[in-house]
């Protein structure tokens, strides 16, 4: 059985759907701080069977030990963590406690249960502002915000753990900006409050939940002044996690660090125009001040994932926008 911490979240649900379709048994673990139980029910409708989900806190030793006692777990995909760049700047201690301390509790529980295969959901934020793009995994690591620093700390912890216990198999996945939704429209991105990420902000404007999109920064050194990112369809990302899990289950007893991205950068305004084309909806927007911790442009070199995992992103920006709109128009209030 595969444990997905934070498994009821946006990426967790889509990864669970892909893993179950591939024949894996999964158990989800989530505190529902930024996810909803209805998402798990929708996942069950997609896969056609019950999916065990345990509510708890990754920082709780009792919760984690109980989870490993109750389930025979062979590997972990670790999604659980806070992820808003702006919020991390105002609540750094909360981010270090949840992301870093929570990971330590999980790893200690894995040690006690003798589970030594883990896929870690890291972030391209570990690179900070790169010298150039596309960014290879060998690029300098200089995160520009607290969120990125928590991810890099966890990567360092896992590398040090492997140095002390070389029988561990560890995949560190640095990915960029997940967007889109399951093509059936039953699950998608449904953040609490005002979205911190671009696509759910756009889709909520499209269904009338928000009046206009705020574009953070219009004076970056990019072709249209808005920030450039590597957007990746969440289903491609889920398949990347499946490929990484399958690699870890082969028990290579290594640390593998790979980027998961498309290798192509799109600006905020590129995405807005593509969404308008895919949805037929006008997206009013207003350019506002830059957001603390953001960088002008970055996109990744994903060639190593293709070489080591046999994985490549297949879905286009049009696919991302179409599926995100399909989810939002069918669920204008999200999972509410």
DRENDO-1510 file (C-alpha; in Angstrom, 1 decimal, always signed):
<recs>
REC; n; res; u; v; w
REC; 1; UNK; +0.0; +0.0; +0.0 .
REC; 2; UNK; +1.2; +3.5; -0.9 .
REC; 3; UNK; +0.8; +6.3; +1.7 .
REC; 4; UNK; +0.0; +9.8; +0.3 .
REC; 5; UNK; +0.4; +12.4; +3.0 .
REC; 6; UNK; -1.6; +15.4; +2.1 .
REC; 7; UNK; -3.4; +13.0; -0.2 .
REC; 8; UNK; -6.8; +14.8; -0.2 .
REC; 9; UNK; -5.2; +17.9; -1.7 .
REC; 10; UNK; -5.2; +19.0; -5.3 .
REC; 11; UNK; -2.1; +17.1; -6.5 .
REC; 12; UNK; -2.7; +14.2; -4.0 .
REC; 13; UNK; -6.2; +13.4; -5.4 .
REC; 14; UNK; -5.0; +13.4; -9.0 .
REC; 15; UNK; -2.0; +11.3; -8.1 .
REC; 16; UNK; -4.2; +8.8; -6.2 .
REC; 17; UNK; -6.4; +8.5; -9.3 .
REC; 18; UNK; -3.4; +7.7; -11.5 .
REC; 19; UNK; -1.9; +5.2; -9.0 .
REC; 20; UNK; -5.1; +3.3; -8.5 .
REC; 21; UNK; -5.7; +3.1; -12.2 .
REC; 22; UNK; -2.2; +1.6; -12.5 .
REC; 23; UNK; -3.0; -1.1; -9.9 .
REC; 24; UNK; -1.7; +0.4; -6.7 .
REC; 25; UNK; -3.5; +0.4; -3.4 .
REC; 26; UNK; -3.3; +3.7; -1.6 .
REC; 27; UNK; -4.2; +5.3; +1.8 .
REC; 28; UNK; -4.6; +9.0; +2.1 .
REC; 29; UNK; -3.6; +11.0; +5.1 .
REC; 30; UNK; -4.7; +14.6; +5.5 .
REC; 31; UNK; -5.7; +17.2; +8.1 .
REC; 32; UNK; -8.1; +19.0; +5.6 .
REC; 33; UNK; -6.6; +22.4; +6.3 .
REC; 34; UNK; -6.6; +23.1; +2.6 .
REC; 35; UNK; -8.7; +20.3; +1.2 .
REC; 36; UNK; -12.2; +18.8; +1.7 .
REC; 37; UNK; -13.6; +15.4; +2.4 .
REC; 38; UNK; -15.9; +15.7; -0.6 .
REC; 39; UNK; -12.8; +15.5; -2.8 .
REC; 40; UNK; -12.1; +12.0; -1.5 .
REC; 41; UNK; -15.7; +11.0; -2.3 .
REC; 42; UNK; -15.2; +12.3; -5.8 .
REC; 43; UNK; -12.0; +10.3; -6.1 .
REC; 44; UNK; -13.9; +7.2; -5.1 .
REC; 45; UNK; -16.5; +7.9; -7.8 .
REC; 46; UNK; -13.6; +8.2; -10.4 .
REC; 47; UNK; -11.9; +4.9; -9.4 .
REC; 48; UNK; -15.1; +3.0; -8.6 .
REC; 49; UNK; -14.1; +1.8; -5.1 .
REC; 50; UNK; -13.6; +3.1; -1.6 .
REC; 51; UNK; -10.3; +4.8; -0.9 .
REC; 52; UNK; -9.1; +4.8; +2.8 .
REC; 53; UNK; -8.5; +8.3; +4.1 .
REC; 54; UNK; -7.2; +9.0; +7.6 .
REC; 55; UNK; -7.5; +12.4; +9.2 .
REC; 56; UNK; -4.6; +13.6; +11.2 .
REC; 57; UNK; -1.6; +15.9; +11.5 .
REC; 58; UNK; +1.8; +15.0; +10.1 .
REC; 59; UNK; +3.4; +16.7; +13.0 .
REC; 60; UNK; +1.8; +14.3; +15.5 .
REC; 61; UNK; +3.9; +11.3; +16.4 .
REC; 62; UNK; +0.9; +9.5; +17.7 .
REC; 63; UNK; -1.0; +10.1; +14.4 .
REC; 64; UNK; +1.9; +8.9; +12.3 .
REC; 65; UNK; +2.8; +5.9; +14.3 .
REC; 66; UNK; -0.9; +4.9; +14.4 .
REC; 67; UNK; -1.1; +5.1; +10.6 .
REC; 68; UNK; +1.9; +2.8; +10.1 .
REC; 69; UNK; +0.6; +0.4; +12.7 .
REC; 70; UNK; -2.8; +0.2; +11.0 .
REC; 71; UNK; -1.6; -0.1; +7.4 .
REC; 72; UNK; +1.1; -2.2; +5.7 .
REC; 73; UNK; +2.8; +0.6; +3.8 .
REC; 74; UNK; +5.6; -0.1; +1.2 .
REC; 75; UNK; +6.3; +3.5; +0.2 .
REC; 76; UNK; +5.3; +7.1; +0.9 .
REC; 77; UNK; +4.6; +10.1; -1.4 .
REC; 78; UNK; +4.9; +13.1; +0.8 .
REC; 79; UNK; +2.7; +16.0; -0.3 .
REC; 80; UNK; +1.7; +17.4; +3.1 .
REC; 81; UNK; +2.8; +20.9; +3.5 .
REC; 82; UNK; +1.9; +24.6; +3.3 .
REC; 83; UNK; +2.6; +26.1; -0.1 .
REC; 84; UNK; +1.6; +29.8; -0.4 .
REC; 85; UNK; +4.7; +32.0; -1.2 .
REC; 86; UNK; +3.2; +35.2; +0.1 .
REC; 87; UNK; +1.8; +33.7; +3.3 .
REC; 88; UNK; +5.2; +32.0; +4.0 .
REC; 89; UNK; +6.8; +35.5; +4.2 .
REC; 90; UNK; +4.3; +36.6; +6.9 .
REC; 91; UNK; +4.1; +33.3; +8.8 .
REC; 92; UNK; +7.6; +31.8; +8.6 .
REC; 93; UNK; +7.5; +29.9; +11.9 .
REC; 94; UNK; +4.2; +28.3; +10.9 .
REC; 95; UNK; +5.8; +27.1; +7.6 .
REC; 96; UNK; +9.0; +25.8; +9.2 .
REC; 97; UNK; +6.9; +24.0; +11.9 .
REC; 98; UNK; +4.4; +22.4; +9.4 .
REC; 99; UNK; +6.7; +21.6; +6.5 .
REC; 100; UNK; +10.1; +20.9; +8.1 .
REC; 101; UNK; +9.1; +19.6; +11.6 .
REC; 102; UNK; +6.2; +17.6; +10.0 .
REC; 103; UNK; +8.6; +15.9; +7.6 .
REC; 104; UNK; +10.9; +14.9; +10.5 .
REC; 105; UNK; +8.0; +13.3; +12.4 .
REC; 106; UNK; +7.1; +11.4; +9.2 .
REC; 107; UNK; +10.6; +10.2; +8.6 .
REC; 108; UNK; +11.0; +9.0; +12.2 .
REC; 109; UNK; +7.7; +7.1; +11.9 .
REC; 110; UNK; +9.0; +5.5; +8.6 .
REC; 111; UNK; +12.2; +4.5; +10.3 .
REC; 112; UNK; +10.3; +2.8; +13.1 .
REC; 113; UNK; +8.1; +1.0; +10.6 .
REC; 114; UNK; +11.1; +0.1; +8.4 .
REC; 115; UNK; +9.6; +1.8; +5.3 .
REC; 116; UNK; +12.5; +3.2; +3.3 .
REC; 117; UNK; +11.0; +4.4; +0.0 .
REC; 118; UNK; +9.8; +8.0; -0.3 .
REC; 119; UNK; +8.9; +10.4; -3.1 .
REC; 120; UNK; +9.1; +14.0; -1.9 .
REC; 121; UNK; +7.0; +16.8; -3.4 .
REC; 122; UNK; +9.6; +19.5; -3.6 .
REC; 123; UNK; +9.4; +22.7; -5.6 .
REC; 124; UNK; +11.2; +24.7; -8.3 .
REC; 125; UNK; +11.2; +27.4; -5.7 .
REC; 126; UNK; +14.4; +25.9; -4.4 .
REC; 127; UNK; +16.2; +27.5; -7.4 .
REC; 128; UNK; +15.1; +31.1; -6.6 .
REC; 129; UNK; +15.9; +33.5; -9.4 .
REC; 130; UNK; +17.9; +31.4; -11.9 .
REC; 131; UNK; +20.9; +32.6; -13.9 .
REC; 132; UNK; +19.1; +31.3; -17.1 .
REC; 133; UNK; +16.3; +29.1; -18.2 .
REC; 134; UNK; +15.6; +26.2; -18.8 .
REC; 135; UNK; +16.9; +25.3; -15.3 .
REC; 136; UNK; +18.8; +22.0; -14.9 .
REC; 137; UNK; +18.8; +20.1; -11.6 .
REC; 138; UNK; +22.5; +21.2; -11.3 .
REC; 139; UNK; +21.6; +24.9; -11.1 .
REC; 140; UNK; +22.4; +26.9; -7.9 .
REC; 141; UNK; +19.9; +26.5; -5.1 .
REC; 142; UNK; +19.1; +29.9; -3.6 .
REC; 143; UNK; +15.4; +30.1; -2.8 .
REC; 144; UNK; +13.9; +33.6; -2.7 .
REC; 145; UNK; +11.2; +32.9; -0.1 .
REC; 146; UNK; +10.4; +31.0; +3.1 .
REC; 147; UNK; +8.3; +28.4; +1.3 .
REC; 148; UNK; +11.2; +27.6; -1.0 .
REC; 149; UNK; +13.7; +27.4; +1.9 .
REC; 150; UNK; +11.5; +24.9; +3.7 .
REC; 151; UNK; +11.5; +22.7; +0.6 .
REC; 152; UNK; +15.3; +23.0; +0.3 .
REC; 153; UNK; +15.8; +22.1; +4.0 .
REC; 154; UNK; +13.7; +19.0; +3.5 .
REC; 155; UNK; +15.7; +18.0; +0.5 .
REC; 156; UNK; +18.9; +18.4; +2.6 .
REC; 157; UNK; +17.4; +16.4; +5.4 .
REC; 158; UNK; +16.6; +13.6; +3.0 .
REC; 159; UNK; +20.1; +13.7; +1.4 .
REC; 160; UNK; +21.7; +13.5; +4.9 .
REC; 161; UNK; +19.3; +10.7; +5.8 .
REC; 162; UNK; +20.5; +8.7; +2.8 .
REC; 163; UNK; +24.1; +9.4; +3.7 .
REC; 164; UNK; +23.5; +7.8; +7.1 .
REC; 165; UNK; +21.1; +5.1; +5.9 .
REC; 166; UNK; +22.0; +4.2; +2.2 .
REC; 167; UNK; +19.3; +1.6; +1.9 .
REC; 168; UNK; +16.7; +4.3; +1.5 .
REC; 169; UNK; +15.4; +5.0; -2.0 .
REC; 170; UNK; +14.5; +8.7; -2.3 .
REC; 171; UNK; +13.0; +10.7; -5.2 .
REC; 172; UNK; +13.1; +14.5; -4.9 .
REC; 173; UNK; +10.6; +16.0; -7.4 .
REC; 174; UNK; +11.1; +19.7; -8.2 .
REC; 175; UNK; +8.1; +20.9; -10.1 .
REC; 176; UNK; +6.8; +24.1; -11.3 .
REC; 177; UNK; +3.2; +25.4; -11.6 .
REC; 178; UNK; +0.5; +22.6; -11.6 .
REC; 179; UNK; -2.7; +23.6; -13.3 .
REC; 180; UNK; -5.7; +21.9; -14.9 .
REC; 181; UNK; -7.9; +19.2; -13.6 .
REC; 182; UNK; -9.0; +15.6; -14.1 .
REC; 183; UNK; -10.7; +15.5; -17.5 .
REC; 184; UNK; -14.0; +14.2; -16.0 .
REC; 185; UNK; -14.4; +17.4; -14.0 .
REC; 186; UNK; -15.1; +15.7; -10.7 .
REC; 187; UNK; -11.9; +16.8; -9.0 .
REC; 188; UNK; -9.8; +20.0; -9.5 .
REC; 189; UNK; -8.1; +22.8; -7.6 .
REC; 190; UNK; -10.3; +24.3; -4.9 .
REC; 191; UNK; -8.2; +26.5; -2.5 .
REC; 192; UNK; -9.6; +28.0; +0.6 .
REC; 193; UNK; -10.2; +31.8; +0.5 .
REC; 194; UNK; -8.7; +34.0; -2.2 .
REC; 195; UNK; -6.5; +31.7; -4.4 .
REC; 196; UNK; -2.7; +32.2; -4.2 .
REC; 197; UNK; -2.2; +30.4; -7.5 .
REC; 198; UNK; -3.0; +31.9; -10.9 .
REC; 199; UNK; -5.2; +29.3; -12.5 .
REC; 200; UNK; -7.9; +29.0; -9.8 .
REC; 201; UNK; -7.9; +32.8; -9.6 .
REC; 202; UNK; -8.6; +32.9; -13.3 .
REC; 203; UNK; -11.3; +30.2; -13.2 .
REC; 204; UNK; -13.1; +31.9; -10.3 .
REC; 205; UNK; -13.2; +35.1; -12.2 .
REC; 206; UNK; -14.6; +33.2; -15.2 .
REC; 207; UNK; -17.5; +31.9; -13.1 .
REC; 208; UNK; -18.2; +35.2; -11.3 .
REC; 209; UNK; -16.9; +34.3; -7.9 .
REC; 210; UNK; -14.2; +37.0; -8.2 .
REC; 211; UNK; -14.6; +40.3; -10.1 .
REC; 212; UNK; -11.2; +40.5; -11.7 .
REC; 213; UNK; -7.7; +38.9; -11.8 .
REC; 214; UNK; -4.9; +40.6; -10.1 .
REC; 215; UNK; -1.6; +40.2; -12.0 .
REC; 216; UNK; +1.2; +40.6; -9.6 .
REC; 217; UNK; +3.8; +42.7; -11.5 .
REC; 218; UNK; +3.7; +44.1; -15.0 .
REC; 219; UNK; +7.2; +45.4; -15.2 .
REC; 220; UNK; +9.3; +42.3; -15.1 .
REC; 221; UNK; +12.0; +41.9; -17.7 .
REC; 222; UNK; +9.8; +39.5; -19.8 .
REC; 223; UNK; +8.2; +40.0; -23.2 .
REC; 224; UNK; +4.9; +41.3; -21.8 .
REC; 225; UNK; +6.1; +42.4; -18.4 .
REC; 226; UNK; +4.3; +39.7; -16.5 .
REC; 227; UNK; +6.0; +36.8; -14.8 .
REC; 228; UNK; +6.9; +33.7; -16.8 .
REC; 229; UNK; +6.4; +30.2; -15.4 .
REC; 230; UNK; +6.5; +26.6; -16.5 .
REC; 231; UNK; +2.8; +25.5; -16.2 .
REC; 232; UNK; +2.3; +21.7; -16.1 .
REC; 233; UNK; -1.0; +19.8; -16.3 .
REC; 234; UNK; -1.8; +18.2; -13.0 .
REC; 235; UNK; -2.4; +14.8; -14.7 .
REC; 236; UNK; +1.1; +14.9; -16.3 .
REC; 237; UNK; +2.4; +15.7; -12.8 .
REC; 238; UNK; +0.5; +12.8; -11.3 .
REC; 239; UNK; +1.9; +10.5; -13.9 .
REC; 240; UNK; +5.4; +11.9; -13.0 .
REC; 241; UNK; +4.8; +10.8; -9.4 .
REC; 242; UNK; +3.7; +7.4; -10.6 .
REC; 243; UNK; +6.9; +7.0; -12.6 .
REC; 244; UNK; +9.0; +8.2; -9.6 .
REC; 245; UNK; +7.1; +5.8; -7.3 .
REC; 246; UNK; +7.8; +2.9; -9.6 .
REC; 247; UNK; +11.5; +3.9; -9.7 .
REC; 248; UNK; +11.6; +3.9; -5.9 .
REC; 249; UNK; +9.8; +0.5; -5.6 .
REC; 250; UNK; +12.5; -1.0; -7.7 .
REC; 251; UNK; +14.6; -0.2; -4.6 .
REC; 252; UNK; +17.6; +1.5; -6.3 .
REC; 253; UNK; +18.8; +2.8; -2.9 .
REC; 254; UNK; +19.7; +6.1; -4.3 .
REC; 255; UNK; +18.7; +9.8; -4.2 .
REC; 256; UNK; +17.2; +10.9; -7.5 .
REC; 257; UNK; +16.5; +14.6; -8.0 .
REC; 258; UNK; +14.5; +15.6; -11.1 .
REC; 259; UNK; +12.5; +18.5; -12.5 .
REC; 260; UNK; +8.9; +17.8; -13.6 .
REC; 261; UNK; +7.9; +20.4; -16.1 .
REC; 262; UNK; +7.2; +21.0; -19.7 .
REC; 263; UNK; +10.4; +22.8; -20.5 .
REC; 264; UNK; +8.5; +25.8; -21.8 .
REC; 265; UNK; +7.7; +29.1; -20.2 .
REC; 266; UNK; +4.4; +31.0; -20.5 .
REC; 267; UNK; +3.7; +34.4; -19.1 .
REC; 268; UNK; +0.7; +35.2; -16.8 .
REC; 269; UNK; -0.9; +37.1; -19.7 .
REC; 270; UNK; -0.2; +34.2; -22.1 .
REC; 271; UNK; -2.2; +31.9; -19.8 .
REC; 272; UNK; -5.0; +34.4; -19.5 .
REC; 273; UNK; -5.3; +34.7; -23.3 .
REC; 274; UNK; -5.2; +30.9; -23.7 .
REC; 275; UNK; -7.9; +30.5; -21.0 .
REC; 276; UNK; -10.1; +33.0; -22.7 .
REC; 277; UNK; -9.7; +31.1; -26.0 .
REC; 278; UNK; -10.4; +27.7; -24.4 .
REC; 279; UNK; -13.4; +28.9; -22.3 .
REC; 280; UNK; -15.0; +31.6; -24.4 .
REC; 281; UNK; -15.0; +33.7; -21.2 .
REC; 282; UNK; -13.4; +37.2; -20.9 .
REC; 283; UNK; -11.1; +37.6; -18.0 .
REC; 284; UNK; -10.8; +41.2; -16.8 .
REC; 285; UNK; -7.5; +41.8; -15.0 .
REC; 286; UNK; -5.6; +44.6; -13.3 .
REC; 287; UNK; -1.9; +44.8; -12.9 .
REC; 288; UNK; -0.8; +45.4; -9.2 .
REC; 289; UNK; +2.4; +45.5; -7.3 .
REC; 290; UNK; +4.8; +42.6; -7.4 .
REC; 291; UNK; +4.4; +39.9; -4.8 .
REC; 292; UNK; +7.1; +39.4; -2.2 .
REC; 293; UNK; +9.3; +36.4; -3.0 .
REC; 294; UNK; +8.3; +36.0; -6.7 .
REC; 295; UNK; +10.9; +35.9; -9.4 .
REC; 296; UNK; +10.6; +37.2; -13.0 .
REC; 297; UNK; +10.9; +34.0; -15.0 .
REC; 298; UNK; +11.7; +30.4; -14.7 .
REC; 299; UNK; +11.1; +27.1; -16.4 .
REC; 300; UNK; +12.7; +23.8; -16.1 .
REC; 301; UNK; +14.8; +21.4; -18.1 .
REC; 302; UNK; +12.9; +18.1; -17.7 .
REC; 303; UNK; +15.3; +16.0; -19.8 .
REC; 304; UNK; +16.6; +14.1; -16.8 .
REC; 305; UNK; +13.1; +12.9; -15.9 .
REC; 306; UNK; +12.8; +11.6; -19.4 .
REC; 307; UNK; +16.1; +9.8; -19.2 .
REC; 308; UNK; +15.8; +8.3; -15.7 .
REC; 309; UNK; +12.0; +7.8; -15.4 .
REC; 310; UNK; +10.8; +7.5; -18.9 .
REC; 311; UNK; +8.4; +10.4; -18.2 .
REC; 312; UNK; +7.6; +13.5; -20.2 .
REC; 313; UNK; +4.8; +16.0; -20.0 .
REC; 314; UNK; +2.3; +15.4; -22.8 .
REC; 315; UNK; -0.5; +17.9; -22.3 .
REC; 316; UNK; -0.6; +21.4; -23.8 .
REC; 317; UNK; -1.5; +24.8; -22.4 .
REC; 318; UNK; -4.8; +24.5; -24.2 .
REC; 319; UNK; -5.4; +21.1; -22.5 .
REC; 320; UNK; -4.6; +22.8; -19.1 .
REC; 321; UNK; -7.0; +25.6; -19.7 .
REC; 322; UNK; -9.8; +23.4; -21.1 .
REC; 323; UNK; -9.7; +21.0; -18.2 .
REC; 324; UNK; -9.5; +23.7; -15.6 .
REC; 325; UNK; -12.5; +25.4; -17.1 .
REC; 326; UNK; -14.4; +22.1; -17.3 .
REC; 327; UNK; -13.8; +21.6; -13.6 .
REC; 328; UNK; -14.8; +25.1; -12.5 .
REC; 329; UNK; -17.9; +25.5; -14.7 .
REC; 330; UNK; -19.2; +22.1; -13.4 .
REC; 331; UNK; -18.3; +23.1; -9.8 .
REC; 332; UNK; -18.6; +26.9; -9.6 .
REC; 333; UNK; -18.3; +26.7; -5.8 .
REC; 334; UNK; -15.6; +24.0; -5.8 .
REC; 335; UNK; -16.2; +21.2; -3.4 .
REC; 336; UNK; -18.6; +23.3; -1.3 .
</recs>
